[in-house]
Amino acid sequence: MTGVRIDGVIIAKSVKDRIKLAVDELKAQGINPCLATVLIGDNPASATYVRNKHKACEEVGIMTRDHKLDAGISQAELNEIIDKLNADDSVHGILIQLPLPKQLDEFATTSRILPIKDVDGLTPHNAGLLAMKKAVLVACTPSGVMEMFDYHGIDLEGKNVVLINRSNLVGKPLYHLLLEKNATVLTCHSKTRNLKEMCQSADIVITAVGDRNKFTLTPEMIREGAIVIDVAISRFNEKLVGDSDFDQIIQKASFATPVPGGVGPMTVAMLLKNTVTAASLSSKIGRQP
């Protein structure tokens, strides 16, 4: 048995096509969706991520403003920049590229962003709305995973899902999104016992560990016909990899995502969607792509 490859590039394009239409509608009404990015320091991976986000924005007609800050910036100086972006009505979305230098407080930084401009869905306000099933701006990677399920018509109701991640960026928001679809979700992490047995009993395994030296999802850990969503990405043996070897997993799974080319493109696509949504909300139009 060979399963279906969930192609994030193709699905992301379908999302971008919808976004471009929404952007054109907003521009026709005099609203130019704009994303401001803040990159602190010279981390090569972070710089690449920001560059890719700007390129994706350009493809769908979203304006960007690029703020590159010195690695030694103080929390007070960063707060001042965020406050200015919050007050700028021409900026609809604010993205602070993570991780931050050690002298900066990640929670204090992300919490300072106005919830209506929080296109990463990380503010306490938006995280709380998600838990109450009221969120509009949701963390990009989790919402991208849900878009993949929708694209392939995968019904989550009643499915047993093992989620190997408990971070604020992936695991926690994805837990709430899956619950909204009436899935039964078991959240696992580094302290979980009997992880292999738990994965073997799951209809869907979503893994986001991101360290092959500590964890690998092997075919023996999933049951025949399971769905595997590999959110992780890291460099291992000079290659970009996820938590699993796609070529092996797809021989046993009914659906699986590759790395790269799986969840990654969806994260960027959902950032664009959140930016357009934020622009609509700020203009009291309420249009969501």
N, C-alpha and C positions, 0 to 999 in steps of 0.2 A: 504494500500500500504506500502510495506517495500522496501527501496532503497538498493543500492549496497554499501557494505562496501569497502572503498578504503584502502587496507591493505599496509601500508608503509613498513612493514617488508618484504613482498613478492616482492614488486617493488624494494626496495633497494637491495635485493639479485640479482635481474636481472641486476641491474646496476653494482654491485660488480663483477658479472661473466664477464661482458665486460671489466671491469677495470683490472681484473686479467690477461686476455688475452693480454691487452695492456702492462701491466707491464712485462710479460714474453717476449714480443717482444722487449721492450726496453732493458731488461737485456741481451738478445741475442746479442745486439749491443754494450754491454759494458756500458750501462747507468742504474744506480740504482736509481730510483725515491726516493727522500728523503724529508720528511716533518719535519721542526723544529717548535716545539711549545714553547711558552713562557708563563709561569704561574706565576703571581705576587701575593704574599700573600698566605693565607691559607683558602680562601673561599671554603667550602666543595662542593658546587654545581659545581663551576668552576673546582675543582680538579677531580670530577667525570666525567665531560664533557671531559676533556683532557685525562683521563684514557681510556674512551670509544673510543676516536679518535685514540689513540695509538693501542688499541686492533683491531680496524677495519683496520688500516694500516697493521698490522701484518697478518691479514687474507688474504689480497690480495698481499702481498709481498712488500709493501712500507716500506722503512727504516724510522726510526724516531729518532729525537734528542730532548731530554726533557730538557728544561731550567726552573728550579724553582728558582724564585728570591724573595728576602726579600720584605715584604710589604712596607718598608720604602725607597726603591730604588728611587733615584732622576731621573728626566727627562734626565739629561745629561748622567747618567750611563746607563739608558735604551737605549738611542740613540746609545751609543757606542756598545752595544750588537747587536742591529739591524743592524748597519753598518757592523759589522763583519759577520753576517749572510748574508747580501747582497753581500759581497765580496767573500763568500765561494761558489765556483762553484759546490761543491758536495751537496749543499742544494738547492733544487728546489722550495720549498714552505715554507713560513713563516706565522705562525698563532700566533697572540697575543690574548690570551684568555681575553675576556671582561666579566664583567666591570673591569675597572682599579681603583686602589686606588685614592683618591681625589687629591693627589698632582701631578698626572700625567694627561697630556692633551691627550685625546683620539684621536682627529683629528690629532694633531702633531705626535702622535705615529704611527697610521695607515698610515698616509701620507708618513712616512719615509721609508716604505717598498718599494723595487723596484717593479714597476707594474708587471713585468714578474714573480715575486715570490709572488704576492698578491693573495693567494688562497681563501681569504675571499671576494675578489672583492670590497674592501672598499676604495681603494686609489682614489683620485680625477681623476686620469688618467683613471682608469678602469670604474669608474662611468660615466665619460664623454663619453667614447666609447660606453657604453650601451645606453646612450641617443641618440647616433648617429647610433645605430644599428650595431656597429662594435666590440662589446665586445667579448672576448674569455674567460676571467676569470670573472664569474658572481657570485654575492653573493649566498651562498649555499642554504639557505632556499627557496628563490624565484625560483631558477633553479630546486630545488627538487619538488616544486609545479607544475611547468611546465612539469616535467617528469611524474608526476602522471596523468595529463591530457592526455599526449601522450600514456601512457600505456593503458589507458581505451578508447582510440580513441575518446576522447571528443573534438569536433570541436568548437573552440572558436570564429570563424569568425561571426561577427554580434551579438554576445551574449552581454547582459547587465550585467556588473560585478560591484558589490559593494565591495570595498576594504576598510576594517576598520583598517587602519594603515597607517601612513605616515613617518615611520622611515627610516633612511638610510640603515638599515639592511634588512628590509622586504618590507615595503610599496612602497618606491620610485623605487627600482629596479624591483619589481613585476609589478608595473604600466607600465614600459617600455616594459617588456617582454610580457605582455598581449596585449599592443598596437601593437607589432610586429605581433601578431596573428590576428590582425584586430578585437579585442574585443572593446567594448565601456566601458570605465572604469570611475567609479565615486569613487574618493578617499574621505573617511570620517574619522572623528577623534573626539576628545573629545568636540570640539566646534560645531560640525555639528548639525543642527536642523532637526527635523522630520526624524530621522534615521530609525525608524520603518517603515515608509511609503516607504522610499527609498529601504530598504531591501526587502519589500514585492513586489516591482516591478522588482527585479533582477532575472536574470536567474541563476546567480552564486553569492554566498556570500562568501567572504574570510575574516575571522576575526582573528585578532592578537592583542587583547587588553592585555590579560594576567593578569587581576585583577578581580576576581569574585565579590569583594566587590563593584566594580564600574560598571561592565557591565556583562550581560549574554545574549547570543543569544538564544531566546526561539523559539519554533515551530511557535508561533503566528506571529513571525517577518519574516517568509519566506513563499513564495507561494508554492502550491502543485507542486512537481516535480523539485524544485530548487536543485542546487548542492551546498553543503556546505563544504568548506575547512577550518578546524579549526587549525590555526597555533600556537595558544597560548598554553602555558603550565605553570601552577603555582600550588601551594599547597593550597587546600581549604578544610576545615573540615577534615584535616589529610589525604587527598587523592590528587594524581596528577590529575589535570583536565585541560580542555581547556576552551574556552569561552562558550561552549554549552554542554548540556547533550546528548551524542551521542545516547543513547537508545531512547530518545524522538525525536530527530531530524531525525533519520533514518526512522521513521514511516511516515514522510512527504516528505523527500528529495528523489531525484532519485539516488544521490550519496552523500556520506558523509565520512569524515575521523574521526577515533576515536582518543582519547587522553588518555593514550599514545598509541603508535603503528601506528600513522599516519604520519604526516609530519616529526616528530623527526628523525626517521631512514633515511629519505631521505636527511636531512641536512648533516649527516655524510657521506652518500654515495657520495653526490656531492662534498664534500671536497676532497674525494679520487680522484674523477674524475678531479677536478681542479689541484691536485698535479701532476697527470700523464700528464695532458695537459701542465702544466708548465715545467715539465721535458722534454717533447717533443719539446716545443718551445725553451727552452734554448739550446737544442742540434740541433736545426734547422731541426728537423724531421717533426714537424707539425702534428704528430699523435694524434688524439683525440678519447678517448674511447666512 
